[in-house]
Every structure is written in C-alpha cells, then in structure tokens.
Amino acid sequence: MSVLRLGPVSAIVRPRTAIVTAAAILVAVGLAVVSLGIGDFSLTPPRVLQVLFGGGTAREELIVNTLRLPRAALALVIGAALGISGAIVQTTARNALASPDLLGITSGASAGAVAVIVLGGTSGQAAGLLRSVGVPVAAVVGGLVAATVVALILRVVDANGVQPLLVGVGVSAFFGGLVSWMMIAASIDDAARVNVWLTGSLNNRSWPELAAAGTVTIVGLAALVPLAPRLATLSLGPETARSLGLRPGPTVTGLLLISVVMVSAATAVAGPIAFVALVAPHLARMASRSPTPPLLASATIGALVVVGSDLVARTVLTPIILPVGAVTAAVGAPFLLWLLVRGRKASA
C-alpha cells in the first residue's frame, strides 16, 4: 500500500487494486479492438490496429473509424460511468445491493428521456434539436427526481437490510408506469422508437453521442477527484466520519449528485443498460480484495462488462444484433439473486 499525492489531493494506492485496474483496461481495450473488426466486412485485430493508426485503405478507415469506433468507444465510456456510479452509491449507502438501477434512479432518468422523445415529435429541425439537447437534460432531471424521492422515503423508514431495495422497486414501478402511459399515448413511430431505446442499445450511435457521454463522464471524474478520498471514511458510518472531522451530509450529497448525473447521461445516450452499476463494483471489490469498491477498478471493469456484452450481443445470434441491455440483464439478474442468497446465508 502506498499514498499518491497530487497537490492537496491524496489517495491510497493498493498494489493489487492497481494490477486489477491495469488488467481490466488491457482486456477492455482488447475486446474493443476485436469488436472493431467484427461485421459484414471483417478485419483481424492486427489489421484493425493498422487502420486505427492510419495504415488502412479508404474503405477500411470508413468502416472502422466512422462506423464502428464510436460504438466501441461509447461502450467503454458508458461502462466506466456506470461502474463509477455504482461504486459511489454502494459505498455511500453502505449496502451491497444499492445501485442506480435498483434504486429507481435509472428508471427516473428513463422516464425523463422518454418524455422528451414522445413530446418532441417525429420530424423537423426543432424536434431534432429538442432530442439532442432535451433528452440528456430531461434524463438528468428525472434521475435527480428519482434519487430525491428515494432519499425522502428512506428518511422515514428503516434503511437496514434490503429496505432501500424495496423502496427502489416501488420508485422503479412508478416511473415504469409513467413510461408505459407515455408509450400508449404516443404515436406508433414514437412508441416503436421508445421501445427500442428502453432495451439499452448501442446500435447506430455516432460521434455526437460519444462526445456528450464523454464530456459528462470527464466532468464527473474531475468533480469526483477531491471527494473520492472521503469515500473510505464514509464507509465507516456517519458517526465515525463525524468523529474524524468529516461532514457526511454535504459530502454524500455531492457524491450522489455526481453519480446521478453520470448514470443519467449514460442512460440518455444508450438507454437503460441494466445491472452494470451493480455488477462492476462487486467484481472490482472481490478482485482487489478491498473493503469497498475501488473507483478506478469499478470504472475499468464496468467498461469491460459493457464492451464485452456488446461483443456478445453482436455475435451470439449473427446476423441478428441484440441490444446490449439484454445481455447485461441476462448476466446481472442471476448475479443479483446470488448476492441475495449470499447475504441471507451470511446473516443466518
């Protein structure tokens, strides 16, 4: 264990966590390179690398750099954002089952985005502008509303055990009902568009979506830097944190705000990709043998999970391309059940 200092900010670096993070980066980038070569026009990984560094033909550069690279890069960015968001929520809530999707935050973001998609019309310059700007803003607002509702409910109920999960189920059901109502009231074209978006998909994503998600993720990481060292203290409980000179209230609020904005932005761009925010921090914590989910390891493993799931989605039923959210749900749901069973055995 060593301490890394950057100006007034310091962080504890564990060798095992650093190794896990580096390994996850290598695997995630490797999967992304493989993904860039898969399609009707296939390329080997070495050839993909040549194209990326300017050594390809005009056709290869069009296919790799213009058509496939935004999707692969977006998978990495969204996975990192979801992994960090999940690590923040699990640490601040001190609950292994806490994650933005299980607490209803993703559902709130989805409801906000769907409202703009449905109300924005189907054509015209105004509709396009409303969707490009309004969907991310509405998703963030919806996520913040959902997080606020969950926090207010947990103030008046016992927040031990799986109680936060039950509150999240209720909040998710409420926003899910709103989405269903809006789909019924929408036109056929808008309802079909929303239905595809709700599965969590990276299909037909391009550079503007990557720029939006990447900007929010980078800003979120920058805002997280001064707050990240306090996460370990918060994991000890509010009373212990106060005794160590930390004000839990403002710190938790700032951390959760960052988490909500990042997961809402990811949801706005790709739709709700389930369980990544739950699975990635757990895998990071288990692999690094850390008492709390390490942020960087959670981010890199989240990126690995999404890019790997997208690779499976594109190849398992070729030529059919599945939504990446369907793959993460198929993996994440059993993982959640395993966590519930393990938690029950541990408390027995």
C-alpha positions as CSV (number, residue, x, y, z in Angstrom):
1,M,0.0,0.0,0.0
2,S,1.3,3.4,-0.9
3,V,0.0,7.0,-0.9
4,L,-0.3,9.0,-4.1
5,R,-0.4,12.8,-3.7
6,L,-1.4,15.3,-6.3
7,G,-1.4,18.8,-4.8
8,P,-3.9,18.9,-1.9
9,V,-5.4,15.6,-3.0
10,S,-4.0,12.3,-1.8
11,A,-5.2,8.7,-2.4
12,I,-4.2,5.3,-1.1
13,V,-3.0,3.0,-3.9
14,R,-3.1,-0.7,-3.2
15,P,-0.8,-2.8,-5.5
16,R,-3.5,-5.5,-6.0
17,T,-6.1,-2.9,-7.0
18,A,-3.6,-1.3,-9.4
19,I,-3.0,-4.7,-11.0
20,V,-6.7,-5.4,-11.3
21,T,-7.3,-1.9,-12.9
22,A,-4.5,-2.3,-15.4
23,A,-5.6,-5.8,-16.3
24,A,-9.2,-4.7,-16.8
25,I,-8.0,-1.8,-19.0
26,L,-6.0,-4.2,-21.2
27,V,-8.8,-6.7,-21.5
28,A,-11.4,-4.0,-22.2
29,V,-9.3,-2.3,-24.9
30,G,-8.5,-5.8,-26.4
31,L,-12.2,-6.6,-26.6
32,A,-12.9,-3.2,-28.2
33,V,-10.3,-3.9,-30.9
34,V,-11.8,-7.3,-31.6
35,S,-15.2,-5.6,-31.8
36,L,-14.0,-3.1,-34.4
37,G,-13.1,-6.0,-36.7
38,I,-16.4,-7.8,-36.5
39,G,-19.2,-7.3,-39.0
40,D,-20.0,-7.9,-42.7
41,F,-16.6,-6.6,-43.5
42,S,-14.4,-8.4,-41.0
43,L,-10.8,-7.5,-40.0
44,T,-8.3,-9.1,-37.9
45,P,-7.2,-7.3,-34.7
46,P,-3.7,-6.6,-36.1
47,R,-5.3,-5.1,-39.2
48,V,-7.7,-3.0,-37.0
49,L,-4.7,-1.6,-35.2
50,Q,-3.1,-0.6,-38.5
51,V,-6.3,1.1,-39.6
52,L,-6.5,3.0,-36.3
53,F,-3.0,4.3,-36.8
54,G,-3.7,5.5,-40.3
55,G,-2.4,2.4,-42.3
56,G,-5.7,1.3,-43.8
57,T,-7.5,1.8,-47.1
58,A,-10.2,4.4,-47.5
59,R,-12.9,1.8,-47.2
60,E,-11.3,0.3,-44.0
61,E,-11.0,3.7,-42.4
62,L,-14.6,4.5,-43.2
63,I,-15.8,1.2,-41.7
64,V,-13.5,1.2,-38.6
65,N,-13.1,4.9,-37.8
66,T,-16.5,6.3,-38.8
67,L,-19.0,3.4,-38.4
68,R,-17.6,1.1,-35.7
69,L,-15.2,3.2,-33.5
70,P,-17.9,5.4,-32.0
71,R,-19.9,2.4,-30.8
72,A,-16.9,0.7,-29.2
73,A,-15.6,3.9,-27.6
74,L,-19.1,4.7,-26.3
75,A,-19.3,1.2,-24.8
76,L,-16.1,1.9,-22.8
77,V,-17.3,5.4,-21.7
78,I,-20.8,4.2,-20.6
79,G,-19.4,1.2,-18.8
80,A,-16.9,3.4,-16.9
81,A,-19.7,5.9,-16.0
82,L,-22.0,3.1,-14.7
83,G,-19.2,1.4,-12.8
84,I,-18.2,4.6,-11.0
85,S,-21.8,5.5,-10.3
86,G,-22.5,2.1,-8.8
87,A,-19.3,2.2,-6.6
88,I,-20.3,5.6,-5.3
89,V,-23.9,4.5,-4.4
90,Q,-22.8,1.2,-2.8
91,T,-20.2,2.9,-0.7
92,T,-22.2,5.9,0.5
93,A,-25.3,3.7,1.2
94,R,-23.1,1.0,2.8
95,N,-25.4,-1.5,1.1
96,A,-24.1,-4.1,-1.3
97,L,-27.5,-4.1,-3.1
98,A,-27.5,-0.4,-3.7
99,S,-27.1,0.7,-7.3
100,P,-28.7,3.3,-9.5
101,D,-30.8,0.9,-11.4
102,L,-32.1,-1.0,-8.4
103,L,-32.9,2.2,-6.5
104,G,-35.0,3.6,-9.3
105,I,-32.6,6.3,-10.5
106,T,-32.2,4.7,-13.9
107,S,-36.0,4.4,-14.2
108,G,-36.4,8.1,-13.4
109,A,-33.8,9.0,-16.0
110,S,-35.5,6.8,-18.5
111,A,-38.9,8.5,-17.8
112,G,-37.4,11.9,-18.3
113,A,-35.8,10.9,-21.6
114,V,-38.9,9.1,-22.9
115,A,-41.0,12.2,-22.1
116,V,-38.8,14.3,-24.5
117,I,-38.7,11.6,-27.1
118,V,-42.5,11.3,-27.1
119,L,-43.3,15.0,-26.9
120,G,-40.6,16.1,-29.3
121,G,-42.4,15.0,-32.4
122,T,-41.0,12.7,-35.1
123,S,-39.5,15.2,-37.6
124,G,-38.3,18.7,-38.2
125,Q,-35.3,20.6,-37.1
126,A,-36.9,21.6,-33.8
127,A,-37.7,18.0,-33.0
128,G,-34.0,17.0,-33.7
129,L,-32.7,19.9,-31.5
130,L,-35.1,19.0,-28.7
131,R,-34.0,15.4,-28.7
132,S,-30.3,16.1,-28.9
133,V,-30.4,18.7,-26.1
134,G,-33.6,17.9,-24.3
135,V,-33.1,14.1,-23.8
136,P,-29.9,14.4,-21.7
137,V,-31.2,17.3,-19.7
138,A,-34.6,15.5,-19.1
139,A,-32.7,12.3,-18.2
140,V,-30.6,14.1,-15.6
141,V,-33.7,15.8,-14.1
142,G,-35.6,12.5,-14.0
143,G,-32.7,10.8,-12.3
144,L,-32.4,13.6,-9.7
145,V,-36.2,13.4,-9.0
146,A,-36.0,9.7,-8.5
147,A,-33.0,10.0,-6.2
148,T,-34.7,12.7,-4.2
149,V,-37.8,10.6,-3.8
150,V,-35.8,7.6,-2.6
151,A,-33.9,9.8,-0.2
152,L,-37.0,11.3,1.3
153,I,-38.7,7.9,1.7
154,L,-35.6,6.4,3.4
155,R,-35.7,9.3,5.9
156,V,-38.9,8.0,7.4
157,V,-38.4,4.2,7.1
158,D,-35.8,1.8,8.4
159,A,-32.9,1.8,5.9
160,N,-31.4,-1.5,7.1
161,G,-31.1,-4.8,5.2
162,V,-32.9,-4.8,1.8
163,Q,-35.2,-1.9,2.7
164,P,-33.5,0.5,0.2
165,L,-34.0,-2.1,-2.5
166,L,-37.7,-2.3,-1.7
167,V,-38.0,1.4,-1.9
168,G,-36.2,1.3,-5.3
169,V,-38.6,-1.3,-6.6
170,G,-41.5,0.9,-5.7
171,V,-39.9,4.0,-7.3
172,S,-39.0,2.0,-10.4
173,A,-42.5,0.7,-10.7
174,F,-43.9,4.3,-10.5
175,F,-41.6,5.6,-13.2
176,G,-42.1,2.4,-15.3
177,G,-45.9,3.1,-15.1
178,L,-45.3,6.7,-16.4
179,V,-43.2,5.3,-19.3
180,S,-46.0,2.8,-20.2
181,W,-48.6,5.6,-20.1
182,M,-46.5,7.8,-22.4
183,M,-45.9,4.9,-24.8
184,I,-49.7,4.3,-25.0
185,A,-50.3,8.0,-25.6
186,A,-47.5,8.3,-28.2
187,S,-47.7,7.8,-31.9
188,I,-46.8,4.4,-33.4
189,D,-43.4,5.6,-34.6
190,D,-42.5,7.2,-31.3
191,A,-43.7,4.2,-29.3
192,A,-41.5,1.9,-31.5
193,R,-38.5,4.3,-31.1
194,V,-39.0,4.3,-27.3
195,N,-39.4,0.5,-27.2
196,V,-36.0,0.0,-28.9
197,W,-34.4,2.7,-26.7
198,L,-35.6,1.1,-23.5
199,T,-33.8,-2.1,-24.2
200,G,-30.4,-0.4,-23.8
201,S,-28.7,-0.3,-27.2
202,L,-25.5,1.0,-28.8
203,N,-26.8,0.5,-32.3
204,N,-26.4,3.4,-34.7
205,R,-24.5,5.5,-32.2
206,S,-22.1,8.1,-33.6
207,W,-19.6,10.7,-32.6
208,P,-22.1,13.3,-31.2
209,E,-23.4,10.7,-28.7
210,L,-19.9,9.8,-27.7
211,A,-18.9,13.4,-27.3
212,A,-21.9,14.0,-25.0
213,A,-21.3,11.0,-22.8
214,G,-17.6,11.5,-22.8
215,T,-17.9,15.1,-21.7
216,V,-20.2,14.3,-18.8
217,T,-18.0,11.5,-17.7
218,I,-14.9,13.6,-17.8
219,V,-16.5,16.4,-15.9
220,G,-17.9,13.9,-13.4
221,L,-14.5,12.4,-12.8
222,A,-13.0,15.9,-12.3
223,A,-15.6,16.7,-9.8
224,L,-15.0,13.4,-8.1
225,V,-11.3,13.8,-7.6
226,P,-11.5,16.0,-4.4
227,L,-14.3,13.9,-2.9
228,A,-13.0,10.4,-3.7
229,P,-10.6,10.2,-0.7
230,R,-13.6,10.7,1.6
231,L,-15.4,7.6,0.4
232,A,-13.4,5.3,2.6
233,T,-14.2,7.4,5.6
234,L,-17.9,7.5,4.7
235,S,-18.0,3.7,4.5
236,L,-17.3,3.5,8.3
237,G,-20.6,5.2,9.1
238,P,-21.8,8.8,9.7
239,E,-20.8,8.8,13.4
240,T,-17.3,7.6,12.7
241,A,-17.0,10.1,9.8
242,R,-18.0,13.0,12.1
243,S,-15.5,11.9,14.7
244,L,-12.8,12.0,12.1
245,G,-13.7,15.6,11.1
246,L,-15.8,14.8,8.0
247,R,-19.3,16.4,7.4
248,P,-21.2,13.4,6.0
249,G,-24.2,15.3,4.7
250,P,-22.6,17.7,2.2
251,T,-20.1,15.0,1.1
252,V,-22.7,12.4,0.5
253,T,-24.9,14.9,-1.4
254,G,-22.1,15.9,-3.7
255,L,-21.1,12.3,-4.4
256,L,-24.6,11.2,-5.1
257,L,-25.2,14.2,-7.3
258,I,-22.1,13.2,-9.4
259,S,-23.4,9.6,-9.5
260,V,-26.9,10.6,-10.6
261,V,-25.6,12.9,-13.4
262,M,-23.2,10.3,-14.8
263,V,-25.7,7.4,-14.8
264,S,-28.5,9.7,-16.2
265,A,-26.2,10.9,-19.0
266,A,-25.3,7.3,-19.9
267,T,-29.0,6.4,-19.9
268,A,-29.9,9.3,-22.1
269,V,-27.3,8.2,-24.7
270,A,-27.8,4.4,-24.8
271,G,-31.0,3.7,-22.8
272,P,-31.1,1.8,-19.5
273,I,-28.3,-0.8,-19.5
274,A,-29.2,-2.9,-16.6
275,F,-27.1,-4.3,-13.7
276,V,-23.7,-2.9,-14.9
277,A,-23.7,-0.4,-12.0
278,L,-24.4,-3.3,-9.6
279,V,-22.0,-6.0,-11.0
280,A,-18.9,-3.9,-11.8
281,P,-18.3,-2.6,-8.3
282,H,-18.8,-6.0,-6.8
283,L,-16.3,-7.6,-9.3
284,A,-13.8,-4.8,-8.6
285,R,-14.1,-5.2,-4.8
286,M,-13.8,-9.0,-5.0
287,A,-10.9,-9.0,-7.4
288,S,-8.9,-6.3,-5.5
289,R,-9.9,-7.7,-2.1
290,S,-10.8,-4.2,-1.0
291,P,-13.3,-3.5,1.8
292,T,-15.1,-1.0,-0.5
293,P,-15.4,-0.9,-4.3
294,P,-12.3,0.9,-5.7
295,L,-13.4,3.7,-8.1
296,L,-10.9,3.2,-10.9
297,A,-11.2,-0.6,-10.8
298,S,-15.0,-0.3,-10.9
299,A,-14.8,2.1,-13.9
300,T,-12.5,-0.2,-15.9
301,I,-14.4,-3.3,-15.1
302,G,-17.7,-1.5,-16.0
303,A,-16.1,-0.6,-19.3
304,L,-15.0,-4.2,-19.8
305,V,-18.5,-5.6,-18.9
306,V,-20.3,-3.3,-21.4
307,V,-17.9,-3.7,-24.3
308,G,-17.8,-7.5,-23.7
309,S,-21.6,-7.6,-23.5
310,D,-21.8,-5.6,-26.7
311,L,-19.5,-8.0,-28.4
312,V,-21.7,-10.9,-27.3
313,A,-24.8,-9.1,-28.5
314,R,-23.3,-8.7,-31.9
315,T,-22.1,-12.2,-32.4
316,V,-24.2,-14.7,-30.4
317,L,-27.1,-14.7,-32.9
318,T,-25.5,-13.5,-36.1
319,P,-26.8,-11.8,-38.2
320,I,-29.2,-10.6,-35.5
321,I,-27.8,-7.9,-33.3
322,L,-29.2,-8.0,-29.8
323,P,-29.5,-4.9,-27.5
324,V,-26.5,-4.8,-25.1
325,G,-29.0,-4.3,-22.3
326,A,-30.5,-7.7,-23.0
327,V,-27.0,-9.3,-22.4
328,T,-26.2,-7.4,-19.3
329,A,-29.7,-8.2,-17.9
330,A,-29.2,-11.9,-18.6
331,V,-25.9,-11.8,-16.7
332,G,-26.9,-9.3,-14.0
333,A,-30.1,-10.9,-12.9
334,P,-28.5,-14.2,-11.7
335,F,-25.8,-12.2,-10.1
336,L,-28.3,-10.2,-8.1
337,L,-30.0,-13.5,-7.0
338,W,-26.6,-14.8,-5.9
339,L,-26.0,-11.7,-3.8
340,L,-29.4,-12.0,-2.1
341,V,-28.7,-15.7,-1.3
342,R,-25.2,-15.0,-0.1
343,G,-26.4,-12.1,2.1
344,R,-29.1,-14.3,3.6
345,K,-26.6,-17.0,4.4
346,A,-24.2,-14.5,5.9
347,S,-26.9,-13.1,8.2
348,A,-28.2,-16.6,9.3
